[in-house]
């Protein structure tokens, strides 16, 4: 009997290690996905799979996806940027991207289309803009240059805004390489002190394991 109990103890030891590692990875994954807080609002960047195929990453598709997303019970919208500090914060969410890449924002060449600023020109909501010097030049939808370097003939700066060309709202791998979009959740910075769900699951499983051990 002691031989079999030793095998059971060994297997139980392996099981609990697997549980801890799995849930630790799950917790880390969830932490990376949590929207980040700035000035009372929450923000996140969403990278689109195959962004240049069909309407996968059309501006309207991104807008609908943002509206359907929620954080702390608040629906999102494509981000609207009204200060340099806010623009810099969005850039801090996308530090892994190099070269010329873009992320949709909630406006176009003439003003904002999303959020509380919707329907207003830039001048009507404080006047802040961060257009690249030659932009806007196509009367298109707005996106931000998010690559840490932009080696192209336009000299587009990190964090500068552009409006898309060609078929408006539709990214292009070379001309308008928009790979995702920023979501903003207004007034959603609610801090919850309860432990995250993976931690609760881990505690429950540890309790069950201890009960099993007690019955051996």
Secondary structure, DSSP 8 states (H G I E B T S, - for coil): -HHHHHHHHHHHHHHHHHHHHHHHHHHHHHHHHS-EEETTEEEEEEE-TTTTSTTTT-HHHHHHHHHH-EETTEE-EE----SHHHHHHHHHT-TT--SS-EEEEEEESSBB-SGGGTT-BTGGGT----B-TT---SS-EEEEE--S---STT---TT-EEE--SSTT--BTTTB-EEEEEEEETT------S--HHHHHHHHHHHHHHHHHHH-
